């Protein structure tokens, strides 16, 4: 757990220098790679409650990073997607983040990776 917390703190500090919290980065990541998502899907992926996601989405909409999807099937339960500004921010910070992860994380032998896959 200490290793996780140390890495998490290091990654978040670096992301904050780019003006992005780890939670904000996670949301950008999911919407960038998976496309539009409903708040319930986002909350499951981020392991937080639906109400926390609603407030978080409102802040990111206010910052111009996220918007409701025009093809949402319901006005009461819209899906959300990245704006052009959200895409640009993610594309700017993602390569640096990946490099930090590569430097911080050792390459695992294939045997260890197979054992971890069995746990999932």
Secondary structure, DSSP 4 states (H G I P E B T S, - for coil): -HHHHHHHHHHHHHHHHTT--HHHHHHHHHHHHH--EEHHHHHHHHTS-HHHHHHHHHHHHHTTSEEE-TT-S-STT-EEEE-HHHHHHHHHHHHHHHHHHHHHSPPPPHHHHHHHHHH-
